[in-house]
Amino acid sequence: MSNSIYTLLIVESPVMARLIQNVAPSSVFVLSTGGYCWKPEYDPDRNRLNAVANPDQAVFRKELKEQSKWAGNIVVATDTDPSGDFIAWSLSRFLKSSLLKRGKIRHISKAGIIQMLSETTELNASHLEERLKNRHMIRTLWHRASSLPEPDMAAVAAAFSGKLPYQTFADENGYTFKSTHAVYASPDEWFPVSPDPALDEFRNYRPLSTFDIIEYAVQHGVSDTYTEAEQLLFSLFQHRLHLCNESLISYPRTDANAFYSETWEGLHTRFLQTGADTVFKPGFLRETADPNIPHESVHPLRLDLTPDRVKGELDTKTGELYRLIYHYTLRSLSMPEPLDQPLTNDLMGDACFYTAEKRDKSETESLRPVCTVSDFGKRVNKLGFITPSVFGTRINEWIDKEYITVENRLVLPGRKVLPMMKRSEYYLQLLLELKSASRENLEPETVKRILTS
């Protein structure tokens, strides 16, 4: 049936499937995998990855096989994390169809689904298989190396290495500061600062990543735990407005602090229509996302839908989360504000330090680098140990396991990781080397060499 105009769209979440089906064109039929229809089984001795059928999903597999016979296009719209990649790969093995494509859901609306279907890419099953096998191989051989701690513990220690850049700092009174540029410094190093009234610098708010939103949700009392913040964010994305049958925000699982260029143009038009009393951010200051990344920053899809206008449709916590995202997005779209009494250090290059606290900055004489929840998430994400989709859950798990502690949104190594901090730079280099090697066709001997070097 290759001439059929019927498109089979496959997603992970049953709730997402129902929402998308309600707004998708009539030629699109949506199926949900409901998680793993096959379970990964890795043979480290033969370096083989298998997809073992989940007996609880037999009905789905039968329907999938039937629906695929009628489809002219089959689009897999799973997340681009290891879980989503495995689902996409196992679907490819099961269907054995040349019609398979991969899609990225940006928002739940008819226009959003049509855009996704027009921008699908080839589902490269061989590439996915290599990437998944590399991940399993590294973890298997890591656990066989008796001299190494749990991978998650090593990643936490590595995140506090002095070899990583910082943009958040604290003074001797506990107030937090941001820097205009990233600064490399040891986490236990204090450095002197002084006001520079002649300095002409600005505070530039960046678009929101998932890591930022989850931190802010707890910081501002919208949610009690990071897990709850994660759930609230996805619930907000899934909510559909009665007045227009569309979602309020863009896709909520992203590590980006930037918008696609076409999104900037659309937001510019909507920003002007709101009658805002601030100037829209000029082009040379905009954070523009690479069009090839899976998802841009989270943002309201319509700026005319203010928090007050939609609060009757949302429960209290979800409404407050939308308010937070809405107002932070407006800040990121506006001309940066002049800094009040920025602080500098002659050895830190062009970086200057500022805080939103209403206080006399002359009280601050020195700063030290610190790591917020969001900073920490971005670092561990780059090491391949946290994805935006499970960030909140993982933070609470690591708190419970005493890998980290969190106080006033600042993250510190927990009791079980503190003894490992002397080797934090070693773990950082080890994890970065493994991540770099995993992009290629990896051999067990290569992993063993890296782990024992």
N, C-alpha and C positions, 0 to 999 in steps of 0.2 A: 504493500500500500504506500509506496514511496511518493506517489503523486497526491496523497491526501494533504489537505490544508489543516488537519487536526494536529494540535501540538499537545504532547504529554509533558507536563511540568511536574518534576519530583522535588519535594522539599522534605525537611526532617520533621518539623513540628506539625502535629494534627491541627492545632489551633491556627497556625499559619496557613495550612492548606485550606481550611474553611474560609478564612478571611480573604485569601487571594482568589478563591473560586467565586466569591461574591462580586468581585470587581473585575475579574479577568474577562477578556473578549470571549464570546460564545464558542470560539474555535479552540479554546484552551481547556484541558481537563487536568485537574491537580490531584496528585496522590502524595500521601505522606508516608515516609518509611517508619515513623514512630520510633526513631532510634536505629539501632543496629538490626538489620534483617539477616546479616551474616556477622559472625564474630571473628576477629583476627586471630590467627594461629601462626606463630613464627617458629620455624625450625632453624636454630642458630648453626647447627652443624652443616646443613646444606644451604644455608642462606636463602630459604624459601618462605614466602608469605602466602598463606592460604586464607580463603574466606569460607568459614564453616557455617552452614545454614543454621539459623536460629529457629528451632522447632516451633516457637511461639508465633512466628511470623509467616507460617505456611500459607495462610489465606491471602496475605498481602502479596506474596511472591506469585501466587496464581493469578491474581487480578493484574499485577504488573505485566506478566507475560501476555495476558489477553489484550490489555490496553495498548501495549507496544506494537501489536500486530496491525493496529489501525492507524498508528501515528505517522505523519509525514515528518515530524520533528520530535525529538526527545531531548528535553533540557533538564539538566541536574543543577538545582540551585541550593546546594549545601554550603555551609561555611568553609572557608579556606584554611581551616585548622586541621590538625591530624585526624580528628574524628570525622569531619566533613570530607576530607580527602579519602579516608578509607571507605566511607559510604559510596562516594562517587566511583572509586576504583572497583568495589565489589558489584555495583550496578552494571558497570561496563563489562565485567567478566560474565555476569549472569545473562545480560541481554545480547551480547555479542553483535551489536548493531553499529553500523557506520553512521547512523543518524544522530548519535549522542553528541550533545554540546554541553558546555558549562555556562551557567548564567549567574549574575550577581543581582540580588534584590536590593534596591536602594530605598524604596518606600512602597507601602501597600496602597496603590491606587491603580485605576485603569491605565493612566498615562505611565505610571512607574513600571507596570508589568509589560506594556508594549515596548517601552524603552529597553527593558532587560532583554526581551526576546529579539530585539534588533541588534543587540550588542553581544550576543553569545560568542564564545570562542571554542576552539577544538578541545575536546576532552582527551587529553594525552594520557592514556592509561599506563603506558610504559614509564613515562616520567613520574606519575603518581606512585607506581609500584616501587621504583628505585628509591624515591624519597621516603616512603613508608618503611621499606626494608632497612634503609640506612638508620632510621630512627630506632627500630627494634634492635638492630645489631649493636648500636652504640649502648643502649640501655642494658642489653643482655651482657655484653662484655664488661661494662662498668660494674655490674653487680658481681661478676666473677673476680674482679680485682679486689682482693681482700684489704689492700692498703687505703682504699678510697671510702669516704663516707657516703651516705645516701645522696643521690644526685640532687634532690631538692635542697638539702642542707648545703651542698657545695655551691649551688646557684645563689642561695641567700648570702653566704659568706662572700662570694664573688661580687655581689651587688654593692658591697660596702668597700670595695677596693679603692685605694687612692689613685688608681690608674684610670678612673672614670670621671667625666666632667660633672660639675655641680652647678645648679642654678638657684638653689635655695640655701639660705644661711640663717644662723641665729646669733643674736648678740648676747652679752653677758647677763642681760636681764630676761632672756627667754623670748624676746620678740623675734619674729621671722622676717627675713628680707628676701627679695628676689634680685637677681643680677640681669643686666641687659644682655650679657653674653655668657656663654658657658665658661666655667673656670675649673681648671684642674688643680685639685688640692687634696691633701690627706684629710680623712674624716676627723682626725683628732688634732688638727692644726688650727690654731688661732692666728689671725693676721690683723694688723692695725688698719683702721679706716678713719677718714676725716671728711667733713663736709666740703663740698666744692660749689659755692653759690654761683660761680660763673659758668658752670657746666650746663649746656643746653641739651638735655636728654628727655626722652619720652617713655611712658609706660605703654607698651603695646600688648593688648590682650590677644591671645591666640584662640582660634576655634577649638572646640572641645573634643577630646578623645573620650573613649569609654573610661579610661583610667581617671581622668579629671572628674567626670561626672560622679563616679562612685565615691571618690574621696569627698567631693563637695556635699554629696547627699548626706553623708554621716556627719561631716563637719558642721553643717547648718541644721542638723536635727531633723532632716526629712526622713531618715531611716535610722534604726538603732544599730544595725550591723551591716557589714559590707555585703554579705550574702543577700540581705533584704534589699539593699540598694540595687544590686544586680537584677533581682527579680522585678523590682518596681520599674526599672528602666525598660526591660523587655515587655512588661505589661503595658507601659505607656506606648511603646511602639505598636503593639498589637491592637490598641484601642482604636475604634473607628468612630468618627463623629457622625451623629445622626443628621446634621444639617447638610453634609456634603459626601458622606459615605467614604471618607478618606482618613488615612492615619495622620497624626499630628507631627511626628518627627521622622527624620531619615533613619536609615538602618543603624541600630545602636551598638554594634560590635565592631569597633575600629580602634586602631592605635594611631590614627592620623590626627595631626593638629593643623589641618589645611583643607580647603575646599577645591573642587575641580574648577577650572576657569569658567565653564558655563554656569556653574552654580553661583560663582561670584557675580556674574552678569545678572542672573535672575534675582539674586538677593538685593542687588543694587536697585533694581526697578521697584521691588516690594518695599525696600527701606525708604525710598523717596515717597512712596504712597502712604506710609504711616505718618508723615509729617513730623518726623523726629527732629529735635532741635539741635542735633549734632551733625557734623560733616561726615559723609561716607569715607571710609578708608581709601586713600589713593592707591593706584595700581602698584606702585613700586614698594608699598608696604604690605601688600596682601600675601598671605601664606597660600601659595597655589600648589595643589596636590598633583603628583605625577598621574596622568590618566590611566596608567597601567596598574596602580595599586587597587586592591579589592574594594575598599570603601573609604570615603572621605569622612570628615568630621561630622559629628552628630549636630543637627540643627532643626529648628522648626521649619516645616515645609511652607507655611504661610504666615508671614509676619502680621497680617491683619487679624489673625486668630490669637489675640492677646490672652494671657492667663485669666483675666477677669471675664473675658467673653466666653470661655469654654469651661469655667470652673463648675458649672452646674452639671456637666457631663462626667466629671472625674471625681473619684473619692478624694479625701483630704490629702493623703500622702502622694498620690499620683499627680494631683493638681499642683502641689508644692514642688514636685520634681520638675514638672513642665515649666513652672514659673522660674525655677533656677536656670534651666536650659535656655529659656527664652531670653532672660535678661543678660546672661553671660554671652549669648550669641550677639545681642545688640551691641555689647561692649566690643566684641571682636570685629564687628563691622564698622565701628566708628573710628574717627581720627584719634590716634593715641593722645593721651593726656600728658601735659608737661609734668616732670617729676618735681616733687617738693623736697628740697634739700638732699639731693643724691650724695651718697658717700663713695669715696674712691680709695684706691690703694695703688701707689706708683708701680708696683710690681705686677699688677693684674691687667696690664694693657688698657684696652678701651672699655673694659667692664666697669660699670658703676652699680651701686646697690641702693635699693629703695624698699620702702614698706608702706602699706596702706594704713598703718596704725596712726591715729591722731595723737602724736606725741612729739616732744622735742628730740630731733635726731642727734643733737649734739651730745646727748647722754650716751650714745653708742661710741665706744672707742675701739672695739675689735669684734670680729665675726669669725665663725667657724662653719664649715659646710655641714648641712643636714639633709636628710632624705625624707620627703613627704611620701604618703601612701601612693600618690600618683607617680612621683619620681621613681619610686621603688618598682612599681608595676611596669613602667616603661623599660627600666633596666633589665628586669628578669625576662620580660617579653623578648628583648633583643637577644637574650641568651637561649631562647627557645623553651622556657619553662613555665610561662604563663601566657595565655591568650586572652584577648578581651572578653570572649564569651564566658569564661569561668573565673575571671579576675576576682570578683567579690567573694565567691565561694572559697577560692584558694587562699586568699588573705586570712579569712577566718579559720581555715584549717591550720594554717601555719602559726597563727596565734595560739590555737588550742594545743598544738604540738610543741610549743615553746621554741619554735624556730625564730620567731620575731616577737617584738613587743611594739605596741602602738600607743602613743600618748600625745594628745593634742595634735593629731594627724601626722606626727613624726614617727618614722619607723627606725627601730634599733635592732641589732642582732639579739635573739633570744638566748635563754640560758643554755640550750643545747648546741647553739652555734658559736657562742663566745669562745670556747676553747679552740675553734678552727680558724679564728680571725688572723692568726699569725701567717696562715698560708692562703689568705684571701686572694692575693695577686696570682699565686700559682693556680688556684681554681679558676680564676678569670681567664688566664691564658689557655688553660686546658680546655675550658668550655668553648672559648672562641675558636680554637684550632679544630675542635670536633665539629662545630657548626659549619666552619668553612669547608672542611673535608666532606661533610654530608651532602653538599651540593653536587657532588660528582658521583660516579659509579664507584661506590666504596667497597673495599675489600677488608675482611676481618684482620688481616695482618697489619693494615694501615691503622686501624683503630687500636689494636694491641700496642703498636709502636707509640702512638700518641699517649695512651694511658700509662705507659711505663717509662716515658721519657722524663 
